[in-house]
Amino acid sequence: MPENSGTIPDTPLFDRAGSIRGYRLNKMAMALGQAENRDAFKADEDAYLIRFGLNNDEMAAVKSRDWHEMVRLGGNLFFILKIAAVDPTPITQIGAAQAGMSHEDFLYERLGKKRHG
C-alpha cells in the first residue's frame, strides 16, 4: 500500500493550516458576493484589500491576479474565484495559471480544443 504523505506533487492542498493562513484572503474574496463590495473593490482595490487586513504578499497576489500564489497563500479556490467575477476573468485562464501553462496551451492540451492548421 502506498504511503499516504498527504500531498500531491506541485499541488497546494487546502487543509486546516491553509485555511488559517488564508483567512483574511478568503474573507475578502467571499465578501465580493455582495454588490456593494464589488463596487468598492472596483473603485479602490487597495482600500478594499486594506479593509480586510491583507498583508503585502496577499495584496500583491490579488492585484496581479496570481491565482496560483493566492492558493499557495491559503486562498480557497472557491472563494478567490469571486475575484474573477469582478474582472471578469475566464475560468479557463485561472485553470491555466494553476497548471502553469499559457491559456492557449491549456485549452488545447487540457480541454481537448482542436488547433487550426
C-alpha positions in Angstrom: 0.0 0.0 0.0 1.5 3.4 -0.9 2.4 5.7 1.9 -0.1 8.5 2.5 2.0 11.6 2.6 -1.0 13.9 2.5 0.5 15.8 -0.5 0.1 15.8 -4.3 3.3 16.9 -6.1 3.0 20.6 -7.3 -0.5 20.9 -5.9 -1.1 23.1 -2.9 -3.7 21.4 -0.7 -6.4 23.4 1.2 -6.1 22.0 4.6 -6.6 23.3 8.1 -3.3 25.2 8.1 -4.1 26.7 4.7 -7.5 27.7 5.9 -6.0 29.5 8.9 -3.2 31.1 6.8 -5.7 32.3 4.2 -8.4 33.5 6.5 -8.1 37.2 5.5 -7.8 36.5 1.8 -10.8 34.2 1.8 -12.9 36.6 3.9 -12.1 39.4 1.5 -12.9 37.3 -1.6 -16.1 35.9 -0.1 -17.3 39.4 0.6 -17.3 40.1 -3.2 -20.5 38.1 -3.3 -22.2 41.4 -2.3 -22.7 44.1 -4.9 -21.6 46.9 -2.7 -18.3 45.1 -2.0 -17.7 44.5 -5.7 -18.3 48.2 -6.3 -15.8 49.1 -3.5 -13.3 46.7 -5.0 -13.6 48.2 -8.4 -13.5 51.8 -7.1 -10.4 51.4 -5.0 -8.8 48.0 -4.9 -6.1 49.0 -2.4 -8.5 50.4 0.1 -10.7 47.3 -0.2 -7.8 45.0 0.4 -6.5 47.0 3.3 -10.0 47.0 4.8 -9.6 43.2 5.2 -6.1 43.4 6.6 -4.3 41.6 3.8 -0.6 41.6 4.1 1.8 42.7 1.3 2.1 39.3 -0.2 -1.6 38.7 -0.3 -2.2 42.2 -1.8 0.4 41.7 -4.5 -1.1 38.3 -5.4 -4.6 39.7 -5.7 -3.5 42.8 -7.6 -1.5 40.8 -10.1 -4.3 38.2 -10.3 -1.7 35.5 -9.5 -4.2 32.7 -8.9 -1.5 30.1 -8.1 0.1 32.4 -5.5 -3.3 33.2 -3.9 -3.9 29.4 -3.4 -0.3 29.0 -2.1 -1.1 31.7 0.5 -4.1 29.8 1.7 -6.8 31.1 -0.7 -9.6 28.6 -1.2 -10.2 28.5 -5.0 -14.0 28.6 -4.5 -13.6 31.9 -2.7 -10.9 33.5 -4.8 -12.9 32.8 -8.0 -15.2 35.6 -6.9 -12.3 38.0 -7.8 -12.5 36.6 -11.3 -16.2 37.6 -11.5 -15.3 41.2 -10.8 -12.8 41.5 -13.7 -14.3 39.2 -15.4 -11.6 36.5 -16.0 -12.4 33.3 -17.9 -12.3 30.2 -15.6 -10.0 28.6 -18.1 -7.5 31.3 -17.7 -7.4 30.6 -14.0 -7.1 26.9 -14.7 -4.1 27.6 -17.0 -2.4 29.7 -14.3 -3.0 26.9 -11.8 -1.4 24.4 -14.2 1.5 26.7 -15.0 0.5 26.9 -18.7 -0.4 29.5 -21.2 -4.1 29.9 -21.7 -3.9 28.7 -25.3 -1.9 25.6 -24.4 -4.3 24.9 -21.5 -7.3 25.0 -23.9 -5.6 22.6 -26.4 -3.8 20.2 -24.1 -6.1 20.0 -21.1 -9.5 20.7 -22.6 -9.0 19.0 -26.0 -9.7 22.0 -28.2 -8.6 21.5 -31.7 -5.8 23.6 -33.2 -6.3 25.0 -36.7 -3.6 24.5 -39.3 
